[in-house]
Amino acid sequence: MEKKSDIKIRLMTEKDIDEVYEINRLSFSSPWSRENFEREILNNKIAKYFVVEKDNRIVGYIGFWQIFREAQITAIAVHPDFRRKGIGEAMLDYIIELCKKNSIEEIVLEVRVSNTIAQNLYLKKGFKKVGIRKWYYRDGEDALVMIKKLY
């Protein structure tokens, strides 16, 4: 487990996109394009993206859209070399606290029904399973919808 003092979470900038894109490419069977990240951080007014640094290297990222009093987690990934070290949990803790400070009432996300490791982390953080989005992913896999109520 990484100590929280060993990592730094900060806003993503345009300079971070190449490293974030590489983590994304290594993490997902249908990764976002580099242009998706550019659009999100440069043009999407409701989007907020953060990176996690360890030893001056980006090892993870998380993003969400804030729509009124709801946060929709759009992306979360940790570099394969840094998984199972508490980085994903630290990112979620950071976003949960940020949302509470901004009076967001709930956080919503979708996760592959086959991704039980991620689901277990979300359950540990207080997310509840609330539904299924059929054929949500490009390959036809369903998504499990999970929500964490903050207030």
DAUR-V772989 format. One line per field, one symbol per residue. ss: DSSP state (H for helix, E for strand, L for the rest). phi: phi as a letter, one per 20 degrees, with the letter a starting at -180 (. if undefined). Layout:
ss=???
phi=???
This chain:
ss=LLLHHHLEEEELLHHHHHHHHHHHHHHLLLLLLHHHHHHHHHHLLLEEEEEEEELLEEEEEEEEEEELLEEEEEEEEELHHHLLLLHHHHHHHHHHHHHHHLLLLEEEEEEELLLHHHHHHHHHLLLEEEEEELLLLLLLLLEEEEEEELL
phi=.fegfeccdbffdgfegfffgffgffdcfcffegfgfggfeecefeecccdddclmcfdabbbbddcldcddfdbbbcggfcfmcnfgffffgffffffffdlfebddbdbgfeefffgffffgenfdfcrcdflfegenffdeeccdedc
